[in-house]
Each structure stands twice: as C-alpha cells, then as structure tokens.
Amino acid sequence: MSTVPAELLQTLSLHQQTRLLASLQLLSPADCSRLTAQLADVDFELLRSTWQSAVQASTPTETVDRAEQAEAPSRVVRQPTSDADHQAWAAARVIGQQALSSGTVAVITVAGGQGTRLGFEHPKGMFPIGPVSQRTLFQIFAEQILARRRRHAADLPWCIMTSDATHAETIAFFQQQNYFGLASDSVHFFQQGSLPAMDAATGHVLLAAPGQLALSPDGHGGLVTALAKAGLLTLLRSRGVQHLYYHQVDNPTAIVADPALLGFHIQQQSQATTCVVCKTSPTERMGVLVDLRGRTEIIEYSELTAEQAARSNPAGQWIFWAGNTAIHVFDRQFLESLCETGNQLPLHIARKQVSCVDEHGRPVPADPGGQPNAIKLERFIFDALPLADRTLIVEGNRPREFNPVKNKSGSDSADTCRAALTRIATEWLQAAGVPVGPHETYELSPLQALDAEELIQNLRSGAFSPEHLLRG
C-alpha cells in the first residue's frame, strides 16, 4: 500500500478528484511517489474554476461583444511614407543602436514546438530552411545575433525557451554545432511549464500512464513564470538588461533585436511593444491588435465572423487590419512586476482528443472521429498587453520581416519562406550593384550582411566578395 500525504488526499477530495484519489491507492510505491511529486505543483482550485467556466461560459456572446466594441489601434507607428516619417524612423534606429551598444538588450526565442506539421519529427528550430545552404532556423538566428554583437561591440544574451518535448534535443543540437560560433555561456536554455489535461465532461485530471499526469506545454504565455523559475530575470537584471526582444522560432526573416523597433519602444517608454503587419485580406488567419475598453488587446481570427473581420471605420479603413507577427519588445521590469504580483496570464481552453488511462491503469484511447474528450490549457504572451500601463504598436515591413514557416505546403510554408529569403538576398545584391541571374537562387548569411546598407559597405571594403555568394 502506498503512503499518500494526508494534505494531498484532503486537497483531491475537496476538489472532487475522485479518479486521482482511486489511482493513488492502487499505484506501486515508486509510481505513487512520482505522481505525488507531480501533483504538488498543480493548482487544483484554478483547474476546477477553469473547467467550470468552460462548462458554463457563454462564449459566443462574449466574442460578439469583444468584436463589436473593438476599435482599430490608435497608438501605432506606421511604415514610413514621408520625409518626416523616414526621419522619425532614423531617429528611433539610433536610439535602438545605442541600447544595443550599451548592452541593455536581450533576445528571447520561443522554440517549444516540434516540426510535426512540416513532416519533421524534431524541434522546429532544427528545420533546414536556407534556400541554398539548408541552414536551420536556429543557425540563421544565431548568425543574426553574432553579427549584431560584432556590429555593436556588446553582449546580446540569447534566451531560448524550449518545452519538455524539445529541451534535450535542442541543447544537444547546439552542442553539436558548437553554438554556431557563440560563446556557450551567452546562450541560456529554459523550459516552459506544463499543465494537466482534464476530462471535458467531469473536470477530472487525466493520467497519461499509471503514476503520470497527462501534461501539455502551458503555451508561450508561460514565458514569464518560466523566465523567473530559471533565474533568468534575475540574471538579466544583474547584467543591466532592460529590454527583451521576443520572437518565435518559425520566422527566419524576423529582424532580431531590430534597432528601429527597440528605439520606438524606448523612445515612447512602452512596457510592451508589438510589431504588426497589414493583413492581406480581412479573413486572413491572423490575430489582430485592437483597442478595447481603453487597453491594447489581441482578438484571434477565430473570434471573428467574415462580416466582423471586414468591418471598416467611416474612412473605409479596416478595423481589424493590424496582424500579429508574434514579435514583441518587453520591458524587463514589467515582466518582473507580473511575477511579483502573482498576476499570471489567463488560461485559454482548447478541446482536444487525449489518450489516457483510467484509475486502474487501463488504456482509454482517444476517438479521432468523436467529440474531444479532454480540455487542454495554455497561456498566451499577448495577454500581457492589457496588463501594461503603456503599450505601443509598430508596423513592420511585411515582405521583409514576416515570412513564417508553419505549413507543409501552400501559404506560410517552407517553399514560400525559402522564396522570401531568396527574394530578400536578390534585392540586397541588386541594391549593391551585384549582377544577379533571373533564374538563380541566392542566399546571404547574416554574417555577410544584416541589411542592404551593410552589404554595400562590405563590398566596398572588401569584407564581402561576390565569389563568396551562395547560389543555386
């Protein structure tokens, strides 16, 4: 008979977790000890209230209210069109460059996902995306960071958030690649948390196997607590880091630690800044930044009907134009304040099919054709926006900055992403006066140039020669 702490038994009984209670009594001592350790980190009160909300909530009404009350974001820096705009962007870029040179910036890459949707059974950051070299996503970002460190002659710490599914393999990959030329102590891996799945009908916490909870990653919104738990907020504060550039691993054309974005963030004393792009159509599957009840929020595309998505203001402009790129800049003190106040980001519910076992350890297989049997929970980092006193939205250059690889084919696929990398390289080479063939594939490493201006300078100085150009 396994010994279970009386306090845990009382907690499970209070929250009507009868399945767990029964399971604990039937487990071997080793399995019971393992499950007891997992249960110590579970907030059963939060799980129960979340499940009850999922059962009782009138989501359609809430969604309609949000969509109807939302307005186009008012605090936005648009892409430059006039001379005055270009001067403002240049001034912001100088501020960002100064921040980089002073060592007050760090980079956070969210890399907890696997490349399953791409037919790639490894961490997505290991996916080969270079159109000629097959550089991986991780290598392209590593080379951007190394190039920025060299340009600004300063530290630029790199924090990579993994998940239980990607953590060990990601670290092993960086070790095999000798950290792509970066000092190993300047790259910090930290793991996002997990949350248990619940039975959709009863709210019972599910078991993946005897003595093992059915866990799933807690979403990119788990970043805040994961940074704190890993001691990285304290480490970054001790190193004088004030600004955290955040991006996801699937967009190799993101301008890592973009000086202009950083500069606007600093200039306008924003606590949370988001880079957006103009949607290509009202129904494009992107979350959108809006003003809602005096706060900056994101409305997911799934919350909008086609009619709502196409709603315009009196000037004929779309209300829901500002597509979320998942590129942000956060003030470090703002994230610390969320930890200090215990103000965790809200939980979001996803109904899924989850294979599990019953209290006797017997398999309860998922039914792919049936109704979802479980509720999974996750947090979204953009839910930090309405908690900030000062936010800012900056419009990015979509063709240059937003070319994610999410799908195996079609839009936002490896093919469209590689085409974008080739197009960008070709445009820079043409701007530098390098002859390019109409049917050739080109690729530039960030170590050769971070932008077209640097490529021109490197050609003039001899630091880059067309002989070193990757072409296919």
Secondary structure, 3 states (H helix, E strand, C coil): CCCCCHHHHHHHHHCCCHHHHHHHHHCCHHHHHHHHHHHCCCCHHHHHHHHHHHHHCCHHHHHHHHHHHCECCCCEECCCCCHHHHHHHHHHHHHHHHHHHCCCEEEEEECCCECHHHCCCCEHHHCECCCCCCCEHHHHHHHHHHHHHHHHCCCCCEEEEECCCCHHHHHHHHHHCHHHHCCHHHEEEEECCEEECEECCCCCECEEECCEECEEECCHHHHHHHHHHCCHHHHHHHCCCCEEEEEECCCCCCCCCCHHHHHHHHHCCCCEEEEEEECCCCCCCCCEEEEECCEEEEECHHHCCHHHHCCECCCCCECCCEEEEEEEEEEHHHHHHHHHCCCCCCCEEEEECCCEECCCCCEECCCCCCCCCEEEEECCHHHHHHHCCCEEEEECCHHHHCCCCCECCCCCEHHHHHHHHHHHHHHHHHHCCCCCCCCCCEECCCCCCCCHHHHHHHHHHCCCCHHHCEEC
